[in-house]
């Protein structure tokens, strides 16, 4: 009877160890998947930063062109104003 209990206990321990090993393997797989997901997120974030920098550069270019056009228009208006003053004298 004592031998049967020992065998039963050993059997239960083996099952428990097997279950723990299976759980560990599943956790390892989950962690690997999470690592891959995090790497993808980091890559996406880096791409977003690059896109943001491109957009900022485009906006700066637009602002520079806008200032140049504004200056050109002001210069033209001043030239027209000067021509009118000369003609009105």
C-alpha positions in Angstrom: 0.0 0.0 0.0 2.8 2.4 0.8 4.4 1.6 -2.6 1.1 2.4 -4.4 0.9 5.8 -2.7 4.5 6.5 -3.7 3.7 5.6 -7.3 0.6 7.8 -7.3 2.5 10.7 -5.8 5.3 10.3 -8.4 2.7 10.1 -11.1 1.1 13.3 -9.9 4.5 15.1 -9.6 5.3 14.0 -13.2 2.0 15.4 -14.4 2.5 18.6 -12.5 6.1 19.0 -13.9 4.8 18.3 -17.4 2.0 20.9 -17.0 4.6 23.5 -15.7 6.9 22.8 -18.6 4.0 23.2 -21.1 3.0 26.5 -19.4 6.6 27.7 -19.5 6.9 26.9 -23.2 3.7 28.7 -23.9 4.9 31.7 -21.9 8.2 31.7 -23.9 6.2 31.7 -27.1 4.0 34.6 -25.9 7.1 36.6 -24.9 8.7 36.0 -28.3 5.5 37.2 -30.0 5.4 40.3 -27.7 9.1 41.0 -28.5 8.3 40.8 -32.2 5.2 43.1 -31.8 7.3 45.6 -29.8 10.0 45.6 -32.5 7.3 46.2 -35.2 5.9 49.1 -33.0 9.4 50.6 -32.7 9.9 50.4 -36.4 6.4 52.0 -37.1 7.2 54.7 -34.6 10.6 55.4 -36.3 8.8 55.6 -39.7 6.2 58.0 -38.2 9.1 60.2 -36.9 10.6 60.2 -40.4 7.3 61.1 -41.9 6.9 63.9 -39.4 10.3 65.3 -40.2 9.5 65.2 -43.9 6.2 67.1 -43.2 8.0 69.7 -41.1 10.6 70.2 -43.8 7.8 70.6 -46.4 6.1 73.1 -44.2 9.3 75.1 -43.8 9.8 75.1 -47.5 6.2 76.4 -48.0 6.7 79.1 -45.4 9.9 80.3 -47.1 8.2 80.4 -50.5 5.3 82.2 -49.0 7.6 84.8 -47.5 9.4 85.2 -50.8 6.1 85.7 -52.7 4.9 88.1 -50.1 8.1 90.1 -50.4 7.9 90.0 -54.2 4.3 91.3 -54.1 5.2 94.1 -51.7 8.1 95.1 -53.9 5.8 95.2 -57.0 3.2 97.2 -55.1 5.9 99.7 -54.0 7.2 99.9 -57.6 3.6 100.6 -58.8 3.1 103.2 -56.1 6.4 104.9 -57.0 5.4 104.9 -60.7 2.1 106.5 -59.8 3.8 109.1 -57.8 6.1 109.9 -60.6 3.3 110.1 -63.1 1.1 112.3 -60.9 3.8 114.9 -60.5 
